[in-house]
């Protein structure tokens, strides 16, 4: 049997990644560019975003950093429009932007914290998909290979203490993913979710600092092998974007090292 190679499986495909300047999102941008996609990515860290763009382009990739806030429908519309103008269309999208919050029981969560988490994690995915979907459906080069992956969480499928706002927002992401998959299943567009467990990112490091020595406040727990790497999640995302996953639609893929099985 011939060896399967993924070196250029996304060659020339225009792609968009939200939250692409750090952690899992950054690794997804790196992998897409390495595998030939033309990648636009957004965030609010201009220095980090511009440095990543420069590095990828100097390495032979095609990448463009665009400052955009996922909490704004208007900015998501502009982000998609700029991506289409830059790369001639859109066929792949990954919605990765997200934030967490301090460990708090539900009644202790300030409404401003709740609103910010929901605005980023849930509204942000809705606003992004609202503009990504028509752009993908109208792109002639997609030819039935359009795909969106939304980054959810293992906390989006169960209840966990101390993190109600984050958990609720990720439940919303999974719900939107499943509904949208049915909405567009006959139009050549697949929409799936990936739910990571603990992954060694700046967000995880902040969470561990927030809980100090009280590991009972770390929602979800840790797998036997310890936290995963951003590339573990990126590999799953790129699989779902690829033609290898052509019959996978409306799925929520856990990438958690058996955390949810404990």
C-alpha positions in Angstrom: 0.0 0.0 0.0 1.3 3.4 -0.9 2.3 5.7 2.0 -0.3 8.4 2.6 1.2 11.9 2.8 -0.5 15.1 4.0 2.2 17.5 2.9 0.0 19.5 0.5 -3.5 18.3 0.9 -4.9 21.8 1.3 -2.8 23.4 -1.6 -4.4 26.6 -2.7 -7.5 26.3 -0.5 -8.5 29.6 1.0 -9.0 29.2 4.8 -9.9 31.4 7.7 -9.1 30.8 11.4 -10.4 32.9 14.3 -8.3 33.2 17.4 -5.3 32.3 15.4 -2.6 34.2 17.3 -2.2 31.9 20.3 -2.5 28.3 21.6 -4.6 25.9 19.6 -5.6 28.5 17.0 -2.0 29.4 16.3 -1.0 25.8 15.7 -3.9 25.3 13.3 -2.8 28.3 11.3 0.8 26.9 11.2 -0.4 23.5 10.1 -2.8 24.8 7.4 -0.1 27.0 6.0 2.4 24.2 6.0 0.0 21.9 4.2 -0.5 24.5 1.4 -3.6 26.5 2.4 -3.8 30.2 2.0 -4.7 31.2 5.5 -6.2 34.4 6.9 -6.4 34.5 10.7 -7.6 37.0 13.2 -7.0 38.0 16.8 -6.4 41.0 18.9 -2.7 40.5 19.5 -1.3 42.6 16.6 2.4 42.0 17.5 1.9 38.3 17.8 -0.2 38.1 14.7 2.1 40.1 12.5 5.1 38.1 13.7 3.3 34.8 12.9 2.3 36.1 9.4 5.9 37.1 8.7 7.3 33.8 9.9 4.9 31.8 7.8 5.5 33.8 4.7 9.2 33.7 5.0 8.9 29.9 5.4 7.1 29.7 2.0 3.5 29.8 3.2 0.7 32.1 2.4 -0.8 33.8 5.4 -2.4 37.1 6.4 -3.1 38.4 9.9 -6.2 40.6 10.1 -7.1 42.3 13.4 -10.8 41.5 14.2 -12.9 41.0 17.3 -15.2 38.0 17.2 -17.6 39.7 19.5 -18.6 42.1 16.7 -20.8 40.9 13.8 -19.6 43.8 11.7 -16.0 42.9 12.2 -16.6 39.3 11.3 -18.4 40.4 8.2 -15.3 42.5 7.3 -12.9 39.7 8.2 -14.6 37.3 5.8 -14.8 40.0 3.1 -11.1 40.7 3.4 -10.3 37.0 3.3 -12.4 36.6 0.1 -10.8 39.7 -1.5 -7.3 38.5 -0.5 -7.5 34.9 -1.6 -10.4 34.8 -4.1 -12.9 33.0 -2.0 -13.2 30.8 1.1 -13.6 27.1 1.4 -12.4 26.2 4.9 -12.9 27.9 8.3 -12.0 27.1 11.9 -13.6 29.1 14.7 -11.2 28.9 17.6 -11.4 32.2 19.4 -12.3 31.7 23.1 -11.8 32.8 26.7 -12.4 31.3 30.1 -12.9 32.8 33.5 -12.0 32.6 37.2 -13.3 29.5 39.0 -16.7 30.7 40.5 -19.9 29.0 41.5 -22.7 30.2 39.2 -24.4 32.6 41.6 -21.0 34.3 42.2 -20.4 35.0 38.5 -20.7 38.7 37.7 -23.1 39.3 34.8 -20.3 41.2 33.0 -18.1 38.1 33.1 -21.0 35.9 31.9 -21.7 38.3 29.1 -18.1 38.5 28.0 -17.6 34.8 27.9 -20.8 34.2 26.0 -20.1 37.1 23.6 -16.7 35.7 22.8 -17.3 31.9 22.8 -20.9 31.6 21.6 -21.8 34.8 19.8 -18.3 34.8 18.2 -18.9 31.4 16.6 -22.4 32.5 15.5 -21.2 35.8 14.0 -18.3 34.0 12.2 -20.4 31.2 10.7 -23.1 33.7 9.7 -20.6 35.2 7.2 -18.4 32.2 6.5 -21.2 30.0 5.3 -22.5 32.2 2.4 -18.9 32.9 1.4 -18.0 29.1 1.3 -21.3 28.2 -0.5 -20.6 30.9 -3.2 -16.9 29.9 -3.8 -16.7 28.1 -7.1 -13.4 26.4 -6.1 -15.0 24.6 -3.2 -16.7 22.0 -5.3 -18.4 20.3 -2.4 -15.3 20.3 -0.2 -16.3 23.2 2.0 -15.8 22.6 5.7 -16.1 24.4 9.0 -14.7 23.2 12.3 -15.8 24.9 15.6 -13.6 24.5 18.7 -15.8 23.5 21.6 -14.7 21.6 24.8 -15.3 18.4 26.7 -17.1 20.8 29.1 -19.7 21.4 26.4 -21.2 18.0 26.8 -21.4 17.7 30.6 -21.8 19.8 33.7 -18.7 20.9 35.7 -18.5 23.0 38.8 -16.7 26.3 39.0 -17.0 27.1 35.3 -20.7 27.6 34.4 -20.2 30.5 32.0 -17.5 28.7 30.0 -19.4 25.4 30.0 -22.6 27.0 28.9 -20.8 28.8 26.0 -19.3 25.5 24.8 -22.7 23.8 25.0 -23.9 26.5 22.7 -21.0 25.9 20.3 -21.9 22.2 20.0 -25.6 23.0 19.6 -24.9 25.5 16.8 -22.6 23.1 15.1 -25.2 20.3 15.0 -28.0 22.5 13.8 -25.9 24.2 11.1 -24.6 20.8 9.9 -28.2 19.8 9.2 -29.0 23.2 7.7 -26.3 22.8 5.0 -25.8 19.1 4.7 -27.2 19.0 1.1 -25.2 22.0 -0.1 -21.7 20.6 -0.1 -20.7 22.1 3.3 -19.7 20.0 6.3 -19.7 21.5 9.8 -18.2 19.7 12.7 -16.9 20.4 16.2 -13.7 19.4 18.1 -13.9 19.2 21.9 -10.4 19.3 23.4 -9.6 18.3 27.0 -6.8 20.0 28.9 -4.2 21.2 26.4 -0.9 22.9 27.3 -1.7 26.5 26.1 -1.5 29.9 27.7 -5.2 29.6 28.7 -4.4 26.4 30.6 -1.4 28.0 32.3 -3.6 30.9 33.4 -6.3 28.5 34.7 -3.7 26.7 36.8 -2.5 29.9 38.3 -6.1 31.0 39.1 -6.8 27.8 41.1 -3.5 27.8 42.9 -3.1 24.6 44.8 -6.8 23.7 44.9 -7.0 21.3 42.0 -10.6 20.4 42.9 -11.4 23.7 41.1 -10.0 22.5 37.8 -13.1 21.6 35.8 -13.0 18.4 33.9 -9.9 16.9 35.4 -6.7 15.7 33.8 -6.2 12.5 31.7 -3.7 9.9 32.9 -1.2 11.0 30.3 -1.4 14.7 31.3 -2.4 17.7 29.1 -2.3 17.3 25.4 -0.4 19.5 22.9 -1.9 22.1 20.6 -0.8 20.0 17.6 -2.9 17.0 18.9 -6.0 19.2 18.4 -4.7 20.7 15.2 -4.3 17.2 13.7 -7.9 16.4 14.5 -9.1 19.7 13.0 -7.2 19.3 9.8 -8.6 15.7 9.4 -12.1 17.1 9.7 -11.4 19.8 7.1 -9.9 17.3 4.7 -11.5 15.1 2.0 -10.6 12.1 4.2 -13.5 13.2 6.4 -15.9 13.6 3.5 -18.8 11.7 5.2 -18.3 13.1 8.6 -20.8 15.9 9.2 -22.4 17.1 12.4 -19.9 15.3 14.6 -18.3 16.4 17.9 -14.9 14.8 18.1 -13.3 14.5 21.6 -9.6 15.1 21.7 -8.9 14.6 25.3 -6.7 11.7 26.1 -9.6 9.8 27.7 -10.3 12.7 30.2 -14.1 12.4 29.7 -13.8 8.6 30.1 -12.6 8.9 33.7 
